[in-house]
């Protein structure tokens, strides 16, 4: 039963993440904590998923020409 709950949670988190970009972490961290991970571990896991997805999205947007890297550089310091 625990595995089924994790699968359902993962689907829900994925759905929220697809709707809001990286918003799935708002649900993922408390869910991971509920299933026995510490706060630090839960946040690390959430970031470990968000970072590669963000990089992939950036590469896809650049490749499709939705924005240029020069236009995005102005926002980079604020992102860090």
Secondary structure, DSSP 8 states (H G I E B T S, - for coil): -HHHHHHHHHHHHHHHHHHHSSTTHHHHHHHHHHTT--HHHHHHHHHHHHHHHHHHHHHHHHHHTSS-HHHHHHHHHHH-
